[in-house]
Amino acid sequence: MSPNMVSADLVTSVVAAGGDGGFQTPGTGNFWWPLIGGDSAFAFTRPALAVLLSVALIAWFFVGTTGKLSIVPTKRQFLVEGTYNFVRNTLGRDIIGSKDFLQFLPLLFTLFTLILVNNVFGIIPFVQFPTFSRLGFPLVLTVIVYLTYHAVGIRRKHGIIKYLASLIPPGLPGWLKPIMFFLEFLTYFIIRPLTLALRLMGNMLAGHLMLLVFILGGEYLLLHGNIGLKGAGILSMGFAVGMTFFELLIEFLQAFIFTLLAALYISEAVSEHH
């Protein structure tokens, strides 16, 4: 039985046990936590605070570690060097190419570490909120990636006219060129940015919702259910522990995939054949 079927059956049982005043299933409302400003569009929210904390934490960790480098690396230095080499070699040099990757390395390194730390916040006690489950945050990173991507492409093609003309594959009949230009423009300027942001947001939202269902549902069953449902509550809590480790893997993969796609798009912009 799939986790989705398990969670659906669990919620049904919990609601049936609780009646009208029973368990309230988690939803997207759990991801809007204003700290200042209430329901205002300019409210200062918990995700915003988490982003600021992550920036401060990353800066403190990397600046503090690189300021005390030694020939025999400490655990912190080993972690910093390993992360840097992973991004530099796997996501920078191997994807963009040894000729051009260094100028984009600060961007790739920042993307990877910022996304990873904020994703891991989703399973850290007292934080327990994946920042990028709020669409605005991945959208900001996506805009940065695509401004870089298009700026590099325009510079390589010596102007925006030549850059836009390069979207049309060579060798097409004249009647097909406007259609292909529209499709390529839609892909490069709308679809790719949206999917890059929505992929990250969707995975973080779905994973955290599933954890909420297992944890809160299990707690409710243990406190309010009968003997049979208490056993289901224990099982739900066990699933929550297993899903937490699985979610940690997803959090790393999403940081990796977002940065990998950013590197792939930039490699297309610097390619002479784009």
C-alpha positions as CSV (number, residue, x, y, z in Angstrom):
1,M,0.0,0.0,0.0
2,S,1.4,3.4,-1.0
3,P,2.0,6.2,1.6
4,N,-0.7,8.3,0.0
5,M,-3.3,5.5,0.5
6,V,-2.1,5.0,4.1
7,S,-2.4,8.7,4.9
8,A,-5.8,8.9,3.3
9,D,-7.1,5.9,5.2
10,L,-5.6,7.3,8.4
11,V,-7.2,10.7,8.0
12,T,-10.6,9.1,7.3
13,S,-10.4,7.0,10.5
14,V,-9.3,9.9,12.6
15,V,-12.2,12.1,11.4
16,A,-14.6,9.3,12.0
17,A,-13.3,8.9,15.5
18,G,-13.5,12.6,16.3
19,G,-16.9,13.4,14.9
20,D,-17.8,17.0,14.3
21,G,-15.2,18.3,16.7
22,G,-12.5,15.8,15.6
23,F,-9.2,16.0,13.9
24,Q,-8.6,18.8,11.4
25,T,-6.5,17.6,8.5
26,P,-3.4,19.8,7.7
27,G,-3.7,22.0,4.6
28,T,-2.0,24.9,2.9
29,G,-3.2,27.2,5.7
30,N,-0.5,25.6,7.9
31,F,2.1,27.2,5.6
32,W,1.0,30.8,6.3
33,W,2.4,31.9,9.7
34,P,2.5,35.6,10.0
35,L,4.6,37.0,12.8
36,I,4.0,40.7,12.2
37,G,1.3,42.2,10.1
38,G,-1.4,39.6,10.3
39,D,-3.1,38.7,7.0
40,S,-1.5,41.7,5.2
41,A,0.2,41.1,1.9
42,F,3.3,42.7,3.5
43,A,3.3,40.6,6.7
44,F,6.5,39.4,8.1
45,T,6.1,35.6,8.2
46,R,7.9,32.7,9.8
47,P,9.3,31.6,6.4
48,A,10.8,35.1,6.0
49,L,12.4,34.8,9.4
50,A,13.7,31.4,8.5
51,V,15.4,32.7,5.3
52,L,17.1,35.5,7.3
53,L,18.3,33.0,9.9
54,S,19.6,30.7,7.2
55,V,21.6,33.5,5.5
56,A,23.1,34.5,8.9
57,L,23.9,30.8,9.7
58,I,25.5,30.2,6.3
59,A,27.6,33.4,6.5
60,W,28.7,32.6,10.1
61,F,29.6,29.0,9.2
62,F,31.5,29.6,6.0
63,V,33.2,32.9,7.0
64,G,34.2,31.5,10.4
65,T,35.5,28.3,8.9
66,T,37.5,29.7,6.0
67,G,39.1,32.3,8.3
68,K,40.9,29.5,10.2
69,L,42.1,27.1,7.5
70,S,44.7,24.6,8.4
71,I,46.7,21.9,6.5
72,V,45.0,19.2,8.5
73,P,41.4,20.1,8.1
74,T,39.0,20.2,11.0
75,K,35.5,18.6,10.7
76,R,34.0,22.0,9.8
77,Q,36.7,22.7,7.2
78,F,36.3,19.2,5.7
79,L,32.5,19.9,5.4
80,V,33.1,23.3,3.8
81,E,35.7,22.0,1.3
82,G,33.6,19.0,0.5
83,T,30.6,21.1,-0.3
84,Y,32.6,23.6,-2.3
85,N,34.3,20.9,-4.3
86,F,31.0,19.1,-5.0
87,V,29.4,22.3,-6.4
88,R,32.6,23.4,-8.2
89,N,33.3,20.1,-9.9
90,T,30.0,18.3,-10.3
91,L,27.6,21.3,-10.9
92,G,30.0,23.9,-12.2
93,R,33.0,22.5,-14.2
94,D,31.3,19.3,-15.5
95,I,28.1,21.0,-16.6
96,I,29.1,24.5,-17.8
97,G,32.6,23.6,-18.9
98,S,36.1,24.4,-17.6
99,K,36.4,27.5,-19.7
100,D,33.4,29.4,-18.3
101,F,32.3,27.9,-15.0
102,L,34.3,29.9,-12.5
103,Q,32.3,33.2,-13.1
104,F,29.1,31.4,-12.2
105,L,30.4,29.4,-9.3
106,P,29.4,32.0,-6.6
107,L,25.8,31.8,-7.9
108,L,25.7,28.0,-8.0
109,F,27.3,27.7,-4.6
110,T,24.9,30.2,-3.1
111,L,21.9,28.5,-4.7
112,F,22.8,25.0,-3.4
113,T,23.7,26.0,0.1
114,L,20.7,28.4,0.6
115,I,18.2,25.9,-0.7
116,L,19.7,23.0,1.2
117,V,19.7,24.7,4.5
118,N,16.2,26.0,4.1
119,N,15.0,22.6,3.0
120,V,16.6,20.9,6.0
121,F,14.8,23.5,8.3
122,G,11.7,21.4,7.6
123,I,12.8,18.6,9.9
124,I,14.8,20.6,12.5
125,P,13.0,20.8,15.8
126,F,11.7,24.3,16.8
127,V,11.9,25.4,13.1
128,Q,10.2,22.6,11.3
129,F,9.2,24.6,8.3
130,P,10.6,24.1,4.7
131,T,10.9,27.7,3.6
132,F,10.7,26.9,-0.1
133,S,7.2,25.4,0.3
134,R,6.1,29.1,-0.1
135,L,6.2,29.9,-3.8
136,G,7.6,33.4,-3.5
137,F,11.0,32.2,-2.3
138,P,11.7,29.7,-5.2
139,L,10.3,32.3,-7.6
140,V,12.9,34.9,-6.5
141,L,15.8,32.4,-7.0
142,T,14.3,31.4,-10.4
143,V,14.2,35.1,-11.5
144,I,17.9,35.4,-10.5
145,V,18.8,32.3,-12.5
146,Y,16.9,33.4,-15.6
147,L,18.2,37.0,-15.5
148,T,21.7,35.5,-15.5
149,Y,20.8,33.0,-18.2
150,H,19.3,35.6,-20.6
151,A,22.0,38.2,-19.8
152,V,24.7,35.8,-20.8
153,G,22.8,34.7,-23.9
154,I,22.3,38.3,-25.1
155,R,26.0,39.1,-24.4
156,R,27.2,36.0,-26.3
157,K,24.9,36.8,-29.3
158,H,25.9,40.5,-29.3
159,G,22.4,41.9,-28.8
160,I,18.9,41.0,-28.0
161,I,17.7,40.8,-31.6
162,K,20.3,38.1,-32.5
163,Y,19.6,36.4,-29.2
164,L,15.9,36.1,-30.0
165,A,16.6,35.0,-33.5
166,S,18.8,32.2,-32.2
167,L,15.7,30.7,-30.6
168,I,14.6,29.6,-34.1
169,P,16.2,26.3,-35.1
170,P,18.1,26.5,-38.4
171,G,16.9,24.9,-41.6
172,L,13.1,25.4,-41.0
173,P,10.8,26.5,-43.8
174,G,9.6,30.1,-43.6
175,W,6.0,29.3,-42.6
176,L,7.1,27.2,-39.7
177,K,9.6,29.8,-38.2
178,P,6.9,32.0,-36.5
179,I,5.3,29.0,-34.9
180,M,8.7,27.6,-33.6
181,F,9.7,31.1,-32.4
182,F,6.5,31.3,-30.3
183,L,7.0,27.8,-28.9
184,E,10.6,28.4,-28.1
185,F,9.9,31.8,-26.6
186,L,7.2,30.3,-24.4
187,T,9.6,27.5,-23.3
188,Y,12.6,29.7,-22.5
189,F,10.8,32.7,-20.9
190,I,7.7,31.2,-19.2
191,I,7.5,27.4,-19.0
192,R,11.1,26.7,-17.8
193,P,11.1,29.4,-15.1
194,L,7.7,28.3,-13.8
195,T,8.6,24.6,-13.7
196,L,11.9,25.3,-12.0
197,A,10.2,27.2,-9.2
198,L,7.1,24.9,-9.0
199,R,9.1,21.7,-8.8
200,L,11.0,22.9,-5.7
201,M,7.9,24.4,-4.1
202,G,5.7,21.3,-4.8
203,N,8.2,18.8,-3.4
204,M,8.7,20.8,-0.2
205,L,5.0,21.4,0.2
206,A,3.9,17.8,-0.4
207,G,6.7,16.3,1.8
208,H,5.9,18.6,4.7
209,L,2.1,18.0,4.4
210,M,2.7,14.2,4.5
211,L,4.8,14.5,7.7
212,L,2.1,16.7,9.3
213,V,-0.6,14.1,8.5
214,F,1.4,11.3,10.0
215,I,2.6,13.2,13.1
216,L,-0.6,15.1,13.9
217,G,-2.9,12.2,12.9
218,G,-0.8,9.8,15.0
219,E,-0.9,12.1,18.0
220,Y,-4.7,12.5,17.7
221,L,-5.2,8.8,17.5
222,L,-3.1,8.1,20.5
223,L,-4.9,10.8,22.6
224,H,-8.5,10.3,21.4
225,G,-8.8,7.0,19.7
226,N,-10.0,3.6,21.0
227,I,-7.6,0.7,21.5
228,G,-7.5,-0.2,17.9
229,L,-6.9,3.3,16.7
230,K,-4.2,3.8,19.3
231,G,-2.3,1.0,17.6
232,A,-2.8,2.9,14.3
233,G,-1.4,6.0,16.0
234,I,1.8,4.2,17.0
235,L,2.1,2.9,13.4
236,S,1.5,6.5,12.1
237,M,4.3,7.8,14.4
238,G,6.6,5.1,13.1
239,F,5.8,6.1,9.5
240,A,6.6,9.7,10.5
241,V,10.1,8.8,11.7
242,G,10.8,6.8,8.5
243,M,9.3,9.6,6.3
244,T,11.6,12.1,8.1
245,F,14.7,10.4,6.9
246,F,13.2,10.0,3.4
247,E,12.3,13.7,3.4
248,L,15.9,14.5,4.3
249,L,17.0,12.7,1.1
250,I,14.4,14.6,-0.9
251,E,15.6,17.9,0.6
252,F,19.1,17.3,-0.6
253,L,18.0,16.1,-4.0
254,Q,15.8,19.2,-4.6
255,A,18.7,21.5,-3.8
256,F,20.9,19.5,-6.1
257,I,18.3,19.4,-8.9
258,F,17.5,23.1,-8.8
259,T,21.2,24.0,-8.9
260,L,21.9,21.4,-11.6
261,L,19.1,22.8,-13.8
262,A,20.4,26.3,-13.3
263,A,23.9,25.1,-14.4
264,L,22.4,23.4,-17.4
265,Y,20.5,26.5,-18.5
266,I,23.6,28.6,-18.1
267,S,25.6,26.1,-20.1
268,E,23.2,26.5,-22.9
269,A,23.6,30.3,-22.8
270,V,27.4,30.1,-23.0
271,S,27.3,27.5,-25.7
272,E,28.2,28.7,-29.1
273,H,25.5,26.5,-30.6
274,H,22.6,28.0,-28.6
